[in-house]
């Protein structure tokens, strides 16, 4: 069985499996020869630009196992009959940790203090604080649950919203009424037709004065123009690990907007994620080879 793996680390956990030939393809314009013989493809973190053509050439493909929770680049092009699985869970710890760190960094003005340090200024002043804040998690899945666990020691109120309401969790229809009460709004929703530019001018206008928007989901969930306009007034602040466009080009007004912290989509890029990815991939391949049901199968829009 021919497998394309995204890294040597992933290939190493598959090398001892019976009758498996593993080739490392980490992305790039020129994939290895033999795409027509690949049965299992584990794509790299950043999908190759030739995705549509490449999948069309994989005539023996039976499984696409992503290393990301999001599968939106693949869904339109995965051939009928090919199983698509995501990596739900492997980035939970890193992404949740980033979200907590981003909240504290912005609320306690760490970026401003870093600039003061660089210029040798003792810039004493009061700052905001996470304690006693209302944190609204929009997209309460596995990452949202990991975030809630990490927020427990910080003495905050956690309010949860998911696609469908259930005990202790509001539905998306409740979101407009919840936004004005939240001090921090964390975006963890998947990218779907329903969530593209979900955070528009109306969404932002409902947020309370001084609130913080934290985006650890996908950049296109936020209307960038609307966010830049709000940040320019100083009414809201933001912490963004993802942007639209991405990568954010030099000179884009988001770079210099007041009150924004930007990191280059690194929330899940940690050694823990690598370890957990390798563990998941090996488990999935053992299931695949033995004919057992796979985990994280994508069956609907997400």
C-alpha positions as CSV (number, residue, x, y, z in Angstrom):
1,X,0.0,0.0,0.0
2,X,1.4,3.4,-1.0
3,X,1.1,6.2,1.5
4,X,2.2,9.8,1.2
5,X,3.1,11.3,4.5
6,X,3.6,15.0,5.3
7,X,6.8,14.7,7.3
8,X,9.5,12.2,8.2
9,X,8.2,12.2,11.8
10,X,4.8,10.8,10.5
11,X,6.6,8.4,8.1
12,X,8.6,7.0,11.0
13,X,5.6,5.9,12.9
14,X,4.3,4.0,9.8
15,X,7.5,2.4,8.6
16,X,7.0,-0.9,10.5
17,X,3.4,-1.5,9.3
18,X,3.1,-4.5,7.0
19,X,3.2,-4.0,3.2
20,X,3.3,-0.2,3.6
21,X,5.5,2.0,1.3
22,X,5.7,5.5,2.7
23,X,6.9,8.5,0.8
24,X,7.3,12.0,2.4
25,X,5.6,14.8,0.5
26,X,5.7,18.0,2.5
27,X,4.0,20.1,-0.2
28,X,5.4,22.3,-2.9
29,X,4.8,22.7,-6.6
30,X,6.2,19.3,-7.7
31,X,4.8,16.2,-5.9
32,X,6.7,12.9,-6.1
33,X,6.1,10.6,-9.0
34,X,3.5,7.9,-8.6
35,X,0.4,9.8,-7.5
36,X,-1.7,7.3,-9.4
37,X,-0.6,4.5,-6.9
38,X,-1.3,6.4,-3.7
39,X,-4.0,4.7,-1.6
40,X,-3.7,6.9,1.6
41,X,-2.7,10.6,1.5
42,X,-1.8,12.5,4.7
43,X,-1.5,16.0,3.3
44,X,0.9,18.6,4.8
45,X,-0.3,21.3,7.2
46,X,-0.6,23.8,4.3
47,X,-2.4,22.2,1.3
48,X,-0.4,22.3,-1.9
49,X,-1.7,24.7,-4.6
50,X,-2.1,21.9,-7.0
51,X,-4.7,20.2,-4.8
52,X,-7.5,19.8,-7.3
53,X,-5.2,18.4,-10.1
54,X,-3.3,16.2,-7.6
55,X,-6.5,14.6,-6.2
56,X,-7.7,14.0,-9.7
57,X,-4.5,12.0,-10.5
58,X,-4.9,9.8,-7.4
59,X,-7.0,7.1,-9.1
60,X,-6.3,4.5,-6.4
61,X,-6.9,6.9,-3.5
62,X,-9.1,5.5,-0.7
63,X,-8.4,7.8,2.3
64,X,-7.4,11.4,2.9
65,X,-6.4,11.9,6.5
66,X,-5.6,15.5,7.3
67,X,-3.3,16.8,10.0
68,X,-5.7,19.7,10.7
69,X,-9.1,19.9,12.3
70,X,-10.3,22.1,9.3
71,X,-10.9,20.2,6.0
72,X,-12.4,23.0,4.0
73,X,-9.7,23.0,1.3
74,X,-10.2,19.3,0.6
75,X,-14.0,18.8,0.7
76,X,-14.8,20.2,-2.8
77,X,-12.2,18.0,-4.5
78,X,-12.1,14.7,-2.7
79,X,-13.4,12.1,-5.2
80,X,-16.6,10.2,-4.5
81,X,-16.0,7.1,-2.5
82,X,-12.8,8.4,-0.9
83,X,-13.0,8.7,3.0
84,X,-12.0,12.1,4.4
85,X,-10.9,12.2,8.1
86,X,-9.7,15.2,10.1
87,X,-7.3,15.5,13.0
88,X,-9.8,16.5,15.6
89,X,-8.1,16.7,19.0
90,X,-4.5,16.9,18.1
91,X,-4.3,20.7,18.2
92,X,-6.6,21.2,21.1
93,X,-3.9,21.8,23.7
94,X,-1.8,24.2,21.6
95,X,-4.8,26.2,20.4
96,X,-6.4,26.5,23.8
97,X,-3.1,27.5,25.3
98,X,-2.6,30.1,22.7
99,X,-6.0,31.5,23.3
100,X,-5.4,31.9,27.0
101,X,-2.0,33.4,26.4
102,X,-3.4,35.9,23.8
103,X,-6.2,37.0,26.2
104,X,-3.7,37.7,29.0
105,X,-1.2,39.3,26.7
106,X,-3.7,41.8,25.3
107,X,-5.6,42.5,28.5
108,X,-2.4,43.0,30.5
109,X,-0.9,45.2,27.7
110,X,2.2,42.9,27.2
111,X,2.8,44.2,23.6
112,X,3.0,47.8,24.8
113,X,5.2,46.9,27.7
114,X,7.5,45.0,25.3
115,X,7.9,48.2,23.2
116,X,8.6,50.2,26.4
117,X,11.3,47.7,27.4
118,X,12.9,48.0,24.0
119,X,13.2,51.7,24.4
120,X,14.2,51.5,28.1
121,X,11.0,53.2,29.4
122,X,9.5,52.3,32.9
123,X,5.9,52.6,31.7
124,X,4.0,52.0,35.0
125,X,0.2,52.0,34.7
126,X,-2.9,49.9,35.5
127,X,-4.0,47.3,32.9
128,X,-7.0,45.2,32.3
129,X,-7.3,41.7,33.8
130,X,-8.8,38.3,32.9
131,X,-10.2,37.7,36.4
132,X,-14.0,38.3,36.7
133,X,-14.4,38.5,32.9
134,X,-17.2,36.9,30.9
135,X,-15.6,34.7,28.2
136,X,-17.9,33.7,25.3
137,X,-16.7,30.7,23.4
138,X,-18.2,30.6,19.9
139,X,-17.8,27.1,18.6
140,X,-17.8,24.8,21.6
141,X,-16.2,21.7,20.3
142,X,-13.1,19.8,21.5
143,X,-10.9,22.9,21.4
144,X,-13.6,24.9,23.2
145,X,-13.7,22.2,25.9
146,X,-9.9,22.3,26.2
147,X,-10.1,26.1,26.5
148,X,-12.7,25.9,29.2
149,X,-10.5,23.6,31.2
150,X,-7.6,26.0,31.0
151,X,-9.7,29.0,32.0
152,X,-11.0,27.3,35.2
153,X,-8.2,28.7,37.4
154,X,-8.6,32.3,36.2
155,X,-11.9,33.0,37.9
156,X,-13.9,33.8,34.8
157,X,-17.5,33.1,33.7
158,X,-17.5,30.9,30.6
159,X,-20.4,31.1,28.3
160,X,-20.6,28.5,25.5
161,X,-22.2,28.5,22.1
162,X,-22.3,25.7,19.6
163,X,-24.1,25.0,16.3
164,X,-27.0,23.3,18.2
165,X,-28.1,24.1,21.7
166,X,-27.8,21.5,24.4
167,X,-27.7,21.5,28.2
168,X,-25.3,24.2,29.3
169,X,-24.5,25.3,25.8
170,X,-26.4,27.9,23.8
171,X,-27.2,27.6,20.1
172,X,-26.0,30.0,17.4
173,X,-29.5,31.7,17.4
174,X,-28.7,32.9,20.9
175,X,-25.4,34.6,19.9
176,X,-26.8,38.1,19.2
177,X,-28.2,38.4,22.7
178,X,-25.0,37.1,24.3
179,X,-22.5,39.3,22.5
180,X,-23.2,42.5,24.5
181,X,-22.5,40.8,27.8
182,X,-19.1,39.3,26.9
183,X,-15.8,40.8,27.8
184,X,-13.9,38.3,25.6
185,X,-15.3,36.6,22.5
186,X,-13.3,33.6,21.3
187,X,-13.9,32.2,17.8
188,X,-13.4,28.5,17.4
189,X,-16.0,27.7,14.8
190,X,-15.2,25.6,11.7
191,X,-15.1,27.3,8.3
192,X,-18.4,26.6,6.5
193,X,-20.8,28.4,4.2
194,X,-22.6,29.6,7.3
195,X,-19.6,30.9,9.1
196,X,-17.8,32.8,6.3
197,X,-17.7,36.5,7.4
198,X,-19.9,35.6,10.3
199,X,-18.1,38.3,12.3
200,X,-19.3,41.3,10.3
201,X,-20.0,44.9,11.1
202,X,-23.3,44.0,12.9
203,X,-21.6,41.2,15.0
204,X,-18.8,43.6,16.0
205,X,-21.3,46.4,16.8
206,X,-23.1,44.1,19.3
207,X,-19.9,43.6,21.3
208,X,-19.6,45.7,24.4
209,X,-17.2,48.6,24.6
210,X,-13.7,47.5,25.5
211,X,-14.3,43.9,24.6
212,X,-11.6,41.6,23.1
213,X,-12.1,39.5,20.0
214,X,-9.9,36.4,19.8
215,X,-9.8,34.5,16.5
216,X,-8.2,31.0,16.7
217,X,-10.4,29.6,13.9
218,X,-10.0,30.8,10.3
219,X,-9.4,34.3,9.0
220,X,-12.3,34.4,6.6
221,X,-14.8,34.0,9.5
222,X,-14.1,37.7,10.2
223,X,-14.8,40.5,7.8
224,X,-11.4,42.1,7.9
225,X,-12.6,45.5,6.7
226,X,-15.2,45.7,9.4
227,X,-12.7,44.7,12.1
228,X,-10.2,47.3,11.0
229,X,-12.9,50.0,11.1
230,X,-13.8,49.0,14.6
231,X,-10.2,48.8,15.8
232,X,-9.6,52.2,14.4
233,X,-12.1,53.7,16.8
234,X,-10.4,52.1,19.8
235,X,-13.7,50.6,21.0
236,X,-12.6,47.0,20.6
237,X,-9.4,45.0,20.7
238,X,-8.4,41.8,19.0
239,X,-6.0,38.9,19.2
240,X,-5.6,37.1,15.8
241,X,-3.8,33.9,15.0
242,X,-5.5,33.8,11.6
243,X,-6.3,36.6,9.1
244,X,-7.9,37.3,5.8
245,X,-5.9,37.5,3.7
246,X,-3.4,35.0,5.0
247,X,-0.5,35.4,5.0
248,X,-1.2,39.0,5.8
249,X,0.8,41.1,3.3
250,X,3.2,43.9,4.3
251,X,1.4,47.2,4.4
252,X,-2.0,45.8,5.2
253,X,-3.9,48.2,7.5
254,X,-4.5,45.4,10.0
255,X,-0.8,45.3,10.9
256,X,-0.9,48.9,12.2
257,X,-4.5,48.9,13.6
258,X,-4.6,50.0,17.3
259,X,-5.2,47.3,19.9
260,X,-4.5,44.2,17.8
261,X,-2.1,41.3,18.5
262,X,-1.3,39.2,15.4
263,X,0.6,35.9,15.4
264,X,1.2,34.0,12.1
265,X,-1.2,31.0,12.5
266,X,1.0,29.3,15.1
267,X,-1.5,28.3,17.7
268,X,-1.3,24.6,16.9
269,X,2.3,24.6,15.8
270,X,3.8,22.9,18.8
271,X,5.7,19.8,19.7
272,X,2.6,18.5,21.5
273,X,0.7,18.8,18.3
274,X,3.4,16.8,16.4
275,X,3.4,14.1,19.0
276,X,-0.4,13.8,19.0
277,X,-0.6,13.9,15.2
278,X,1.8,11.0,15.0
279,X,-0.2,9.0,17.6
280,X,-3.5,9.7,15.7
281,X,-2.0,8.8,12.3
282,X,-0.6,5.5,13.5
283,X,-3.9,4.6,15.2
284,X,-5.9,5.5,12.1
285,X,-3.6,3.4,9.8
286,X,-3.8,0.4,12.1
287,X,-7.6,0.7,12.0
288,X,-7.5,1.1,8.2
289,X,-5.3,-2.0,7.7
290,X,-7.5,-4.1,9.9
291,X,-10.8,-2.9,8.4
292,X,-12.0,-1.3,11.6
293,X,-14.1,1.9,11.5
294,X,-12.0,5.1,11.3
295,X,-12.2,8.0,13.7
296,X,-13.0,11.6,12.7
297,X,-14.7,10.7,9.5
298,X,-16.3,13.8,7.8
299,X,-19.8,12.9,6.7
300,X,-21.6,16.2,6.3
301,X,-20.6,19.8,5.8
302,X,-18.1,19.3,8.6
